[in-house]
């Protein structure tokens, strides 16, 4: 019997748990799930004899050690900052480990020891990072094998609301951690390559520099740049590429409206606001506007940011109930970002019958036999319901599939790694197609610069 330990059973693990349940007899699995809240796991496992659900304090060294010692492979769905506690035990006890998180410097530093022990530590094997890595590398490798030279790579991902559940002017609802949405883009300038030139966008300008994208059957979207695109040059073997850009997708108009919060300072998470628990939505907005004995909060905001009263952007702000003078935010010692998050959660939380949607879009520009060519690759995945969301599918299924492949020796190269080799991405992408995670790849007209032109 193969023993799997899953640490953490949050919303994104539903499809992961179901996959392991469905494969448990065929693959002879026993799955132990540990979390403070086991409601979701209990709902999916349903007293299945192949599951053991335990409410154990995973931060107790002895308890954690005992659990890991009995496992053949450990899936850590803890917040990224806690992975190292699990990783240290896995190395010491000789256990494989899988996470959806980015590889930390601390984990990378353990690579030699992990290789020496013949262990697979697979990271960044969820959606983004994860499916983005695998789908990108599959096409990049195919282009290179034909003798093509990569000139351009752009990649965008969005966790959005499905069209049938889109009922607000922002065309957006929270489909993952709301905090990450509110503080997105902070911590340094976005940096990328365009036409051979390094480009930088500071946070205060980030949401006004967008690129437009057309997704077949779903209309127009916009993308704003992620903080660091440049590190993917070496990861993807794109050292000679002239344009390299990774971004986040939203519906058109979202970024311009979100920029209001950025310019006011409402997304700041570095200080707390006095008497925050007693402030209303209106008080919160007014705290960032100049004093006036006569002008209303609405008028001050429109004048400050030069917003016309009939602008749809203004209607978006009103829709959020920002100017309600009765509704208290009710969070003590809150940062501006926490207060904004509370306001948005009241409006952007998915309803029981709502469905979410994942959209991913890659652009590959290359030169082959003296001709410039481009491949566009698009993925759209919709959720089934509030349990098996599109986010849970696209995060959990690659994780689950990789676990089985590692246990069966199909993925065997040891070390700290991400899924960018054929050994990993080919079998996982092939199996994901059985679950409706399929990329539509097509050749389009090359949309790039003249490589002989010196760009500005």
N, C-alpha and C positions, 0 to 999 in steps of 0.2 A: 504494500500500500504506500502511496506517495502522500506525504503530509504537507499541507499548505497552511501557513499562518498568515491571516489577514489582520493587520493592526489598523483599526479605524474603519467605521462603517457608515460614513456620511452619505449625503444624497447622490454623490457621483459614483457610488459603488453598486447601485442596483443592478445594472447590466453585468457588471463584473461577477457579482454573487450568483446571478441567474445562470451565467455561462458555466461557472464552476459546478453549480448544481446539476445542470443538464449533462455535463461531461463526467460527473463523478463516478458513475457505474462503469462506463466504457473505459475510463482512464484509471480506475481504481484509486480514487482520491479520498482523502479525509481532510476536511477544511475546518480549521479553528478560527473563529472570528472573535476579536477582542475590542470592546469599546465601552464607554460609559453609557451610551444610549444604543441599545440593540433593537429598537423598534423596527427599523427598516430590515435588518438582517432576519429578524423573526418572521416578518411578513413574507419574505422571499424563501427562506429556508424551510419554513412550515414543518418543523419537527422532523426534517429529513434525517435519516440515520447516519448520513455521511457528514453531518455538520455537528460541531460543538461550539456553542455560543457562551462566552465567558465575560462577565463583568469584572475585569481585573485591572488594577492600577498599573498600567504599562510603564509608569515612571518609577515603580519600585524595582530596583535592580535585580533582586532575587526572583521576583515573579516573572519579570521579562526574560531573564536568563533561562528559567525553567521552560517557558513557552517556546523560545527559539531553539533550545536544545532538542526538542521533540520534532521540530520541523525539518523538512528538506529544502524548503524555499520560503522566504518571508516577503510579503507584499506590505510595504509601509505606505499607508494613506494618511499618515500624520502630517501636520503642518511641516513645511520643509525644514524649519529650524530644529526639529526634533529627530531628523533622520539619522544623525550621527550616533546617537545613543544606540539605535537599532543596528546601524552598520558596524560599530565596534564589536557588538556581540556576535553578529553574523560572521565576521572575519575570524574572531577568536574560536568560534564553535564550528567553523567550516560550512556555512550555509549560504546558498545563493540568495540574492536580494533584488527586488524589483520596485521601482517607484515611478511616479509620473512627474517628479520634480526635476528642476535643472540641477546639473552636476555642480556641487559646491567645491571650492578650493580644498576644503578639508577632506572631502571624499576622494578627490583626484589624487591627493597626496598619499593615499593608501593603495594606489593602483598596483605598485610593484608587489606588495604583500598579497593582494587579492589574486594577481596573476600567478604568483608562486604557489598559491593554494588551489589553483584551478577553478576558482569561483567566478560565476557570471554575476556582475552587478549591473543590471540593465536600468537605465534612467531615461527620463524624457520620453516615455513611451505611452503618453496619453493622447490628447488632441493637439494642442499647441502649447508646449512642445510634444511631438509624437507623430501623429499622422502627417503633420506638415513635413517633418524630416523625411519620412519614408516615401511619401508621394513625390517630393521634390527630387530626392536622390535617385529614384527609379527613372525619372525622365532625364535628369542630368547624365546619369551613367549611360543611358541609351544613346543620347546625343554624342557623347564622347566616343562610344564604341563604333559609331558610324564615321568617326573622323571629324566630327563637328567641333567648333571652338565656341565656347560660351561667351556671349557679349553682355547679356542682360538677365537678371533674375529678380523678380518681384513676387512677394508672397503676402497674402492678406487672409485674416481669419476673423470671423465675427460670431459671437453668441447672441442671437437675436430672438425675437418673437415671430412665430409662424404667421403668414399673412391672414389666415382665418381667425387668429387671436389678436390681431393688430387693431386696437380700438382707441389709441391715443395719438395726439398730434406729433409726438416725438418718435412714433413707430418703434418704440423700445420698451422692454421690461427686463427686470433682473432675471437672468438665467444662470448666474453663477454668483460668487461672493460679491455682494454689493460694495463692500469696502474697497475691493480691488478696482472696481469701476470708478469710484469717486476719486481715488488717488492716482489713477492711471496717468502715466507720462511724467510723473515727478521724479526728482532725484538726479537731474542732469539733462543736458540737451539731447534731443534725438539726433543721431548721426547716421549717415548713409552715403552711398556713392551715386552720383548722377552724371552720366556722360563723361566719366573719367575724373570728375571733381568731387572732393569731399564736401559734404553739405551738413550744416548743423542748424537745428531749430530749437531755440530755447522754449521752455515750458509755456511762457506767457504768449507765445506765437503758435504753439503746436496745433491748436484746433482751427486755425485759419489757413493752414497749408494742407489742403486735402487733394486727393486724386480720385477721379470718378471711374467707376467700374460698372459694366453691364453684365448681369448674370442671366443666362438663358432661362426664360420662363419666369423670372422673378424681378425683372426690372433693374433700376439703377441704384447703385450704392456709392458710398464715398469711403475712402481710406485715409487715415492719418498715421504718420510714421511711429513705429515702436522706438524705444529709447536707444537700442543698440542693434543696428543691422550689420555692422562691420565685422563682428566676430564670426559671422557665418561665412566669410570668405575662406578661412582655413578649414572650418568644419565641413563645408560642402565642396572643397577643392576648387574654389572659384577665384584664385589669386589673380587671374588676368581679366576678370570680368570688369566691364566699365560702368555698369549700373547695378546696384545692389540695394534693395529696399524691402523692408518687412513692415507691415502695418496692420492696423485694426480696422475692421469694417463696421460701418453703421449705415443706416438709411440716410439719404441726402437731406441735409438741413440739420441733422443732429449736432454736428460739430460746431456750427455757427452758434446755435443756441447754448450748447454746453460752455462755450467760451465766455458767456455772461458770468457764470459762476467762477471761472478762472480769473477773469478781470476784477471781479469784486473781492476775491480772496477767500471765497467760501469753501474751496477744496483744500485749504491749508490744514495740516494735521500736526503742526509743531507747537501749538499753544492752546490753552483752554480759555473759554469765555466766562467772564464773571456772571454769576446768577443765571447760568444757562438753563437750569431746570424750570425757571419761571418765565422764560422768554417765549413769546408767540412767534409764529412764522414771520409775521410782519415786523416784529421787533428785530429779529435776526437779519432780515434784509436791510432794515433801517440802520442797523449798527455799522454798515459799510458805506453809508451815504452821507453827504454833507448835511449839516444842520440848516434847517430853514423854519422860521416861525409860521410860515404861511403855506408852503408847498407840501403836497401829499407825498407819501413814499413812492407811489406810482409815478408821479410827475418827476420827482428827483431822479428816479432810476432811468426813466426815458431820456431825460436831459443828459445825465451823466454818461450814458452809453449810446446816445443818439439813436434811439429806437423809435420808429414811428408807431403811433397807436394802432394803425391798421396792418402793421407788419405781422406775418404769421409767427415770427419769433416771439412777439409780445403775447400772442394767444397761447403759445406753449408755456410761457412763464405763468400766465393766469391759470392755466389748466392744472398746474402743480399746487394750487392753493397757497402760493407764496405770500399773498397779501392778506391772509386771514389773521385778524387781530384777536381772535378768541381762542384759536387752537394752540395749546402749549406744546413745545417740543418735548419737554419733560425729561431731559437727560442732565444729570448733575456733573459739573466739571467737564463739560464736553468740549472737544475741539470743534472748529468750524466744519471740518470734514464729517465728523460724527453727526453734527446737527443737520447738515445737508443730507446725509445718508438717511436719517430718520424721516425727513420730509419726502424724499424720493421713494422710500420703501412703502409709505402710505399710498402712493399712486402707481408704483411700478411693480408691485408684487404680482406674480402670476395668479390668476383666478383658478379655481379647481378644474375647470374644463379647458384651460388654456394649454396650448402646445408651444414648445420652443423650437428653434431652428438654428442649425449650424451652417455657416457658409464659409467655404475656403476657395481661394482663387490664386493660382500661380501663373506667372508669365515667364516663359523661357525664350530669350532671344539668342540666336546663334548663327554662325557662319559655316556653311557646308558647301564644298566644291565651288567656292567663289560667290555663292548666293547667300543673301541674308534671309533667314527664316524665323518664324515664331510659332510656338505652341502655347495655347492657353489651356489650362486645366482647371475645371470647376467641380466643386463638391457641394451638394446641398443635402442635409439630413434633417428630417423632422422627428420630433418626439412623438411617442405613442400616447402618453398621458403624463401625469405629475410624478409617477414613479419611474417609468422608463423614458426619461427625457432624452432629447438629442444630445445634450451635454453628457449625460450618464453613459449613453451608448458609445460616443466617440472618445471618451476618457477611459471607460472601463473595459471595453472589448479588446483594444490593443494590449492592455495590461494583462488581461486574462489569457489571451492567446499566447503571448510571450511566455507566460509562466508554464503553460503546457509544453511549449516547444523547448524550453530550457530543461524541464524535467525529463523529456523524452530524448534529450541529446541532439535535437535538431538545431538548436542554437547552443554552441559549445565553446566558442572563442572566449577565453577568460579575460577578466579585467573590468574596470570601470568604463562603461561605454554608453553610447546612445545609438538609436536604431538607424544607422546610415550605411550599413553593409548589406549586400545581397543576401547573405546568410540569414539576416534578420528581416529585412523589409519585404522580400519576395513572398515568403510563406504567409506573413501576417497580412499584407495587403490582399493576397489572394483569398484568404479566409474571410476577411472583412467584407468582401463583395457578397458573401452569402447572407450578410446581415444588412444589405442595402447601402453599404458605405462604398460607393463606386464613383470614381472620378470620370468626368466627361472631358476627354482630351481631343483638341482639334487644332489643325494648322490654320493660322490667320495671317493677315498681311503684317509684315514686320513693322513695328511701331517704335522705331528708335532713331537715334541721331546718325549723322554721317560720321563713321569712326575716324575719318581723316580730318574732320573739322575740330579745331581747338576750341572746346567749350568754355564758356565764361561762368 
